[in-house]
Amino acid sequence: MATLTVSVPGMNCRHAIRVVTARLRDVPGVETVAARADTGVVELRGAISPGEVLAALAACAYPGVVISED
C-alpha cells in the first residue's frame, strides 16, 4: 500500500476538511484519508495516482502539492 502526503494550503477549517476528504475518498484506489487543518496536510493510503489526487483537489477548489510519495 502506497502513502501519499499532500499539502493543501487553503484547508484550514472543518468545512474545508469535510470537502477535501469527501472528494478524496472518491478517488479510485484511495483506501484511507487523514487530514489536519492545523498543518494543511492530507495523508492518503492505497493504490493512489498522484495526478488523480491533485486533479480531485483542484476540482473542489483546494489545489494541493505533493510533499512525499512512498
BALO-994239 format. One record per atom (N, C-alpha, C): residue number from 1; atom name; z, x, y. Coordinates in steps of 0.2 Angstrom, whole numbers, plus 2048, in hexadecimal, padded with zeros to 3 digits. Example, Ala and Ser with C-alpha at 12.3 -4.5 7.8 and 13.67 -1.06 7.14 Angstrom:
2
<1,'N',<827,842,7E4>>
<1,'CA',<827,83E,7EA>>
<1,'C',<827,842,7F0>>
<2,'N',<823,840,7F5>>
<2,'CA',<824,844,7FB>>
<2,'C',<827,840,800>>
//
This chain:
70
<1,'N',<800,804,7FA>>
<1,'CA',<800,800,800>>
<1,'C',<800,804,806>>
<2,'N',<7FB,803,80B>>
<2,'CA',<7FB,807,811>>
<2,'C',<7FF,804,816>>
<3,'N',<801,809,81B>>
<3,'CA',<805,807,821>>
<3,'C',<801,808,827>>
<4,'N',<801,804,82C>>
<4,'CA',<7FE,805,832>>
<4,'C',<803,803,837>>
<5,'N',<803,808,83C>>
<5,'CA',<808,806,842>>
<5,'C',<804,806,848>>
<6,'N',<805,801,84C>>
<6,'CA',<801,7FF,852>>
<6,'C',<805,7FE,858>>
<7,'N',<803,801,85D>>
<7,'CA',<806,800,864>>
<7,'C',<803,7FA,867>>
<8,'N',<807,7F5,869>>
<8,'CA',<804,7EF,86D>>
<8,'C',<808,7EE,873>>
<9,'N',<805,7F2,879>>
<9,'CA',<809,7F2,87F>>
<9,'C',<80B,7EC,882>>
<10,'N',<808,7E6,881>>
<10,'CA',<809,7E0,885>>
<10,'C',<80E,7DC,881>>
<11,'N',<810,7DE,87B>>
<11,'CA',<814,7DA,876>>
<11,'C',<81C,7DC,878>>
<12,'N',<81F,7D8,87D>>
<12,'CA',<825,7DA,87F>>
<12,'C',<82A,7D4,87F>>
<13,'N',<828,7CE,87C>>
<13,'CA',<82D,7C8,87C>>
<13,'C',<82C,7C4,875>>
<14,'N',<830,7C0,874>>
<14,'CA',<82F,7BC,86E>>
<14,'C',<829,7B8,86D>>
<15,'N',<826,7B5,872>>
<15,'CA',<820,7B2,872>>
<15,'C',<81A,7B6,870>>
<16,'N',<81A,7BC,873>>
<16,'CA',<815,7C1,871>>
<16,'C',<816,7C3,86A>>
<17,'N',<81C,7C4,867>>
<17,'CA',<81D,7C6,860>>
<17,'C',<81A,7C1,85C>>
<18,'N',<81C,7BA,85D>>
<18,'CA',<819,7B5,859>>
<18,'C',<812,7B5,859>>
<19,'N',<80E,7B5,85F>>
<19,'CA',<807,7B5,85F>>
<19,'C',<804,7BB,85B>>
<20,'N',<807,7C1,85C>>
<20,'CA',<804,7C7,859>>
<20,'C',<805,7C7,851>>
<21,'N',<80B,7C5,84F>>
<21,'CA',<80C,7C5,848>>
<21,'C',<809,7C0,844>>
<22,'N',<808,7BA,847>>
<22,'CA',<804,7B4,844>>
<22,'C',<7FD,7B6,843>>
<23,'N',<7FA,7B9,848>>
<23,'CA',<7F3,7BC,848>>
<23,'C',<7F2,7C1,843>>
<24,'N',<7F7,7C6,843>>
<24,'CA',<7F6,7CB,83E>>
<24,'C',<7F7,7C9,837>>
<25,'N',<7FB,7C4,835>>
<25,'CA',<7FC,7C2,82F>>
<25,'C',<7F6,7BF,82C>>
<26,'N',<7F1,7BD,830>>
<26,'CA',<7EB,7BA,82E>>
<26,'C',<7E6,7BF,82C>>
<27,'N',<7E7,7C6,82E>>
<27,'CA',<7E2,7CB,82D>>
<27,'C',<7E2,7CC,825>>
<28,'N',<7DC,7CD,822>>
<28,'CA',<7DC,7CE,81B>>
<28,'C',<7DF,7D4,819>>
<29,'N',<7E3,7D4,814>>
<29,'CA',<7E6,7DA,811>>
<29,'C',<7ED,7DC,814>>
<30,'N',<7EF,7D8,819>>
<30,'CA',<7F6,7D9,81C>>
<30,'C',<7FB,7D6,818>>
<31,'N',<800,7DA,815>>
<31,'CA',<805,7D7,811>>
<31,'C',<80B,7D6,815>>
<32,'N',<80D,7DA,81A>>
<32,'CA',<813,7D9,81E>>
<32,'C',<812,7DC,825>>
<33,'N',<815,7D8,829>>
<33,'CA',<815,7DA,831>>
<33,'C',<81C,7DA,833>>
<34,'N',<81D,7E0,837>>
<34,'CA',<824,7E0,83A>>
<34,'C',<823,7E3,841>>
<35,'N',<825,7DE,846>>
<35,'CA',<823,7E0,84D>>
<35,'C',<82A,7E1,851>>
<36,'N',<82A,7E5,856>>
<36,'CA',<830,7E6,85A>>
<36,'C',<82E,7E6,861>>
<37,'N',<831,7E1,865>>
<37,'CA',<82F,7E0,86C>>
<37,'C',<832,7E6,870>>
<38,'N',<838,7E9,86E>>
<38,'CA',<83A,7EE,873>>
<38,'C',<836,7F4,873>>
<39,'N',<832,7F5,86E>>
<39,'CA',<82E,7FB,86E>>
<39,'C',<827,7F9,86E>>
<40,'N',<825,7F3,86D>>
<40,'CA',<81E,7F1,86D>>
<40,'C',<81A,7F4,867>>
<41,'N',<81D,7F5,861>>
<41,'CA',<81A,7F8,85C>>
<41,'C',<81A,7F3,856>>
<42,'N',<815,7F3,852>>
<42,'CA',<814,7EE,84C>>
<42,'C',<812,7F3,846>>
<43,'N',<816,7F2,841>>
<43,'CA',<815,7F5,83B>>
<43,'C',<812,7F0,835>>
<44,'N',<80C,7F2,833>>
<44,'CA',<809,7EE,82E>>
<44,'C',<808,7F2,827>>
<45,'N',<809,7EE,822>>
<45,'CA',<808,7F1,81B>>
<45,'C',<803,7ED,817>>
<46,'N',<7FF,7F0,813>>
<46,'CA',<7FB,7ED,80F>>
<46,'C',<7F4,7F1,80E>>
<47,'N',<7EF,7ED,80C>>
<47,'CA',<7E8,7F0,80B>>
<47,'C',<7E5,7EF,812>>
<48,'N',<7E6,7F3,817>>
<48,'CA',<7E5,7F1,81E>>
<48,'C',<7DF,7F5,821>>
<49,'N',<7DB,7F1,825>>
<49,'CA',<7D5,7F4,828>>
<49,'C',<7D7,7F5,830>>
<50,'N',<7D8,7FB,832>>
<50,'CA',<7DA,7FC,839>>
<50,'C',<7D6,7F8,83E>>
<51,'N',<7CF,7F8,83D>>
<51,'CA',<7CB,7F5,841>>
<51,'C',<7CC,7ED,841>>
<52,'N',<7CD,7EA,83C>>
<52,'CA',<7CF,7E3,83C>>
<52,'C',<7D5,7E1,83F>>
<53,'N',<7DA,7E6,83E>>
<53,'CA',<7E1,7E5,842>>
<53,'C',<7E0,7E5,849>>
<54,'N',<7DC,7EA,84C>>
<54,'CA',<7DB,7EB,853>>
<54,'C',<7D7,7E5,856>>
<55,'N',<7D2,7E3,852>>
<55,'CA',<7CE,7DD,854>>
<55,'C',<7D2,7D7,854>>
<56,'N',<7D7,7D6,850>>
<56,'CA',<7DB,7D0,850>>
<56,'C',<7DF,7D0,856>>
<57,'N',<7E2,7D6,857>>
<57,'CA',<7E6,7D7,85D>>
<57,'C',<7E2,7D5,864>>
<58,'N',<7DD,7D8,864>>
<58,'CA',<7D8,7D7,86A>>
<58,'C',<7D7,7CF,86B>>
<59,'N',<7D6,7CC,865>>
<59,'CA',<7D4,7C5,865>>
<59,'C',<7D9,7C1,868>>
<60,'N',<7E0,7C3,867>>
<60,'CA',<7E5,7BF,869>>
<60,'C',<7E8,7C1,870>>
<61,'N',<7E4,7C6,873>>
<61,'CA',<7E6,7C8,87A>>
<61,'C',<7EB,7CD,87A>>
<62,'N',<7ED,7D0,875>>
<62,'CA',<7F2,7D6,874>>
<62,'C',<7EF,7DC,871>>
<63,'N',<7EA,7DF,875>>
<63,'CA',<7E7,7E5,872>>
<63,'C',<7EC,7EB,870>>
<64,'N',<7EA,7EE,86B>>
<64,'CA',<7EF,7F3,868>>
<64,'C',<7EB,7FA,867>>
<65,'N',<7EF,7FF,865>>
<65,'CA',<7ED,806,864>>
<65,'C',<7F1,808,85E>>
<66,'N',<7ED,80B,859>>
<66,'CA',<7F0,80D,853>>
<66,'C',<7F4,813,854>>
<67,'N',<7FA,813,852>>
<67,'CA',<7FE,819,853>>
<67,'C',<7FE,81E,84D>>
<68,'N',<7FF,81A,847>>
<68,'CA',<7FE,81E,841>>
<68,'C',<7FC,81A,83B>>
<69,'N',<7F9,81D,836>>
<69,'CA',<7F6,81A,831>>
<69,'C',<7F7,81E,82A>>
<70,'N',<7FB,81B,826>>
<70,'CA',<7FD,81F,81F>>
<70,'C',<7FA,81B,81A>>
//
